[in-house]
Amino acid sequence: MTDQPLPPAVRGVIAGLVDAVRAGDDARIDRLLERIVRIGTPEALYELRRQLAKGPTSP
């Protein structure tokens, strides 16, 4: 992984996806997952995994 911060747009997609997972919003999850796959950087996928691993009560 690089030490470069993710672009704001990528961080927004990740935050939206984490919120959708926590809310159980399947349609939104599908849409945002497609965007993450298109972005396709290891850093974005790593950050998504890290955010989801925090658990349901972490901001």
Backbone as a printed PyTorch tensor [residue, N CA C, xyz], in Angstrom:
tensor([[[  0.8310,  -1.1770,   0.0000],
         [  0.0000,   0.0000,   0.0000],
         [  0.8780,   1.2460,   0.0000]],

        [[  0.3500,   2.2840,  -0.5840],
         [  1.0860,   3.5420,  -0.5870],
         [  0.6160,   4.4020,   0.5710]],

        [[  1.4040,   5.4270,   0.8500],
         [  1.0280,   6.3610,   1.9100],
         [  0.1900,   7.5080,   1.3710]],

        [[ -0.1580,   7.4630,   0.0900],
         [ -0.9690,   8.5090,  -0.5210],
         [ -2.4050,   8.4020,  -0.0130]],

        [[ -3.0040,   9.5420,   0.3660],
         [ -4.4110,   9.4890,   0.7730],
         [ -5.3020,   9.2120,  -0.4360]],

        [[ -6.4140,   8.5780,  -0.1660],
         [ -7.3700,   8.3140,  -1.2380],
         [ -8.0390,   9.6150,  -1.6530]],

        [[ -8.3870,   9.7370,  -2.9290],
         [ -9.1080,  10.9250,  -3.3780],
         [-10.4580,  11.0360,  -2.6590]],

        [[-10.9560,  12.2650,  -2.4760],
         [-12.2370,  12.4520,  -1.7840],
         [-13.3900,  11.6570,  -2.4080]],

        [[-13.4230,  11.5460,  -3.7220],
         [-14.5070,  10.8000,  -4.3720],
         [-14.4760,   9.3270,  -3.9790]],

        [[-13.2900,   8.7610,  -3.8930],
         [-13.1540,   7.3510,  -3.5040],
         [-13.5530,   7.1830,  -2.0480]],

        [[-13.1050,   8.0910,  -1.1910],
         [-13.4980,   8.0240,   0.2220],
         [-15.0150,   8.1270,   0.3650]],

        [[-15.6520,   8.9480,  -0.4750],
         [-17.1060,   9.0840,  -0.4310],
         [-17.8240,   7.8050,  -0.8150]],

        [[-17.3150,   7.1300,  -1.8360],
         [-17.9110,   5.8590,  -2.2550],
         [-17.7620,   4.8330,  -1.1410]],

        [[-16.5960,   4.7760,  -0.5300],
         [-16.3610,   3.8280,   0.5630],
         [-17.2840,   4.1270,   1.7350]],

        [[-17.3930,   5.3940,   2.1150],
         [-18.2720,   5.7640,   3.2320],
         [-19.7190,   5.4040,   2.9200]],

        [[-20.1560,   5.6650,   1.6970],
         [-21.5200,   5.3160,   1.3030],
         [-21.7580,   3.8230,   1.3240]],

        [[-20.7790,   3.0690,   0.8860],
         [-20.9070,   1.6120,   0.8780],
         [-20.9590,   1.0570,   2.2920]],

        [[-20.1220,   1.5740,   3.1710],
         [-20.1430,   1.1320,   4.5700],
         [-21.5010,   1.4480,   5.1930]],

        [[-22.0270,   2.6420,   4.9460],
         [-23.3540,   3.0060,   5.4600],
         [-24.4340,   2.0840,   4.9050]],

        [[-24.3610,   1.7820,   3.6150],
         [-25.3560,   0.9120,   2.9870],
         [-25.3080,  -0.4930,   3.5710]],

        [[-24.1070,  -1.0050,   3.8250],
         [-23.9700,  -2.3370,   4.4300],
         [-24.5890,  -2.3380,   5.8180]],

        [[-24.2910,  -1.3200,   6.5940],
         [-24.8340,  -1.2440,   7.9540],
         [-26.3500,  -1.1010,   7.9510]],

        [[-26.8980,  -0.4400,   6.9200],
         [-28.3450,  -0.2510,   6.8280],
         [-29.0390,  -1.4230,   6.1370]],

        [[-28.2690,  -2.3060,   5.5150],
         [-28.8600,  -3.4380,   4.8090],
         [-29.5420,  -3.0430,   3.5080]],

        [[-29.0960,  -1.9660,   2.8810],
         [-29.6900,  -1.4420,   1.6460],
         [-29.0570,  -2.1430,   0.4400]],

        [[-29.6490,  -3.2690,   0.0450],
         [-29.0570,  -4.1130,  -0.9940],
         [-28.8620,  -3.4000,  -2.3270]],

        [[-29.8380,  -2.6180,  -2.7550],
         [-29.7220,  -1.9300,  -4.0460],
         [-28.5580,  -0.9420,  -4.0280]],

        [[-28.4340,  -0.2110,  -2.9610],
         [-27.3360,   0.7570,  -2.8360],
         [-25.9870,   0.0430,  -2.7310]],

        [[-25.9520,  -1.0750,  -2.0090],
         [-24.7220,  -1.8650,  -1.9050],
         [-24.2710,  -2.2980,  -3.2980]],

        [[-25.1930,  -2.8420,  -4.0860],
         [-24.8520,  -3.3010,  -5.4380],
         [-24.2950,  -2.1660,  -6.2860]],

        [[-24.9610,  -1.0180,  -6.2500],
         [-24.5360,   0.1270,  -7.0600],
         [-23.1390,   0.6100,  -6.6570]],

        [[-22.9190,   0.7310,  -5.3480],
         [-21.6300,   1.2410,  -4.8780],
         [-20.5100,   0.2140,  -5.0410]],

        [[-20.8350,  -1.0750,  -4.9210],
         [-19.8210,  -2.1080,  -5.1660],
         [-19.3350,  -2.0520,  -6.6100]],

        [[-20.2580,  -1.8090,  -7.5390],
         [-19.8570,  -1.6710,  -8.9380],
         [-18.8720,  -0.5200,  -9.1040]],

        [[-19.1060,   0.5700,  -8.3980],
         [-18.1900,   1.7170,  -8.4880],
         [-16.8240,   1.3770,  -7.9030]],

        [[-16.8040,   0.6790,  -6.7660],
         [-15.5300,   0.2890,  -6.1510],
         [-14.7570,  -0.6350,  -7.0870]],

        [[-15.4450,  -1.5710,  -7.7170],
         [-14.7770,  -2.4930,  -8.6400],
         [-14.2080,  -1.7220,  -9.8290]],

        [[-14.9430,  -0.7410, -10.3370],
         [-14.4300,   0.0640, -11.4520],
         [-13.2070,   0.8760, -11.0320]],

        [[-13.2020,   1.3950,  -9.7970],
         [-12.0390,   2.1290,  -9.2960],
         [-10.8530,   1.1760,  -9.2650]],

        [[-11.0810,   0.0050,  -8.6670],
         [-10.1610,  -1.1150,  -8.7560],
         [ -8.7580,  -0.9630,  -8.1900]],

        [[ -8.5080,   0.0380,  -7.3730],
         [ -7.1600,   0.1420,  -6.8120],
         [ -7.0590,  -0.6990,  -5.5460]],

        [[ -5.9160,  -1.2860,  -5.3050],
         [ -5.7410,  -2.0500,  -4.0690],
         [ -5.9710,  -1.1870,  -2.8290]],

        [[ -5.5870,   0.0880,  -2.9030],
         [ -5.7610,   0.9800,  -1.7580],
         [ -7.2380,   1.1740,  -1.4250]],

        [[ -8.0640,   1.3290,  -2.4540],
         [ -9.5010,   1.5100,  -2.2250],
         [-10.1090,   0.2480,  -1.6200]],

        [[ -9.7300,  -0.8980,  -2.1430],
         [-10.2710,  -2.1530,  -1.6210],
         [ -9.7880,  -2.4160,  -0.1980]],

        [[ -8.5380,  -2.0960,   0.0730],
         [ -8.0070,  -2.2540,   1.4280],
         [ -8.7560,  -1.3460,   2.4040]],

        [[ -8.9910,  -0.1040,   2.0000],
         [ -9.6920,   0.8350,   2.8820],
         [-11.1290,   0.3780,   3.1230]],

        [[-11.7970,  -0.1420,   2.1010],
         [-13.1520,  -0.6700,   2.2730],
         [-13.1350,  -1.8070,   3.2890]],

        [[-12.1990,  -2.7250,   3.1430],
         [-12.0960,  -3.8450,   4.0910],
         [-11.8520,  -3.3350,   5.5050]],

        [[-10.9690,  -2.3520,   5.6370],
         [-10.6420,  -1.7930,   6.9500],
         [-11.8710,  -1.1440,   7.5890]],

        [[-12.6230,  -0.3980,   6.8000],
         [-13.8110,   0.2770,   7.3220],
         [-14.8890,  -0.7300,   7.7330]],

        [[-15.0870,  -1.7540,   6.9260],
         [-16.0990,  -2.7590,   7.2570],
         [-15.7000,  -3.5750,   8.4820]],

        [[-14.4140,  -3.7650,   8.6980],
         [-13.9400,  -4.5460,   9.8410],
         [-14.1240,  -3.8150,  11.1650]],

        [[-14.3580,  -2.5130,  11.1080],
         [-14.5350,  -1.7400,  12.3370],
         [-15.7720,  -2.1750,  13.1150]],

        [[-16.7420,  -2.7200,  12.4220],
         [-17.9540,  -3.1530,  13.0990],
         [-19.0720,  -2.1420,  12.9610]],

        [[-20.2650,  -2.5310,  13.3610],
         [-21.4540,  -1.7170,  13.1110],
         [-21.5620,  -0.4340,  13.9250]],

        [[-20.8430,  -0.2910,  15.0200],
         [-21.0280,   0.9060,  15.8420],
         [-19.9380,   1.9380,  15.6560]],

        [[-18.8970,   1.6210,  14.9110],
         [-17.8110,   2.5790,  14.7130],
         [-18.1680,   3.5560,  13.6040]],

        [[-17.8310,   4.8300,  13.7840],
         [-18.1110,   5.8020,  12.7140],
         [-17.1660,   5.6320,  11.5480]]])
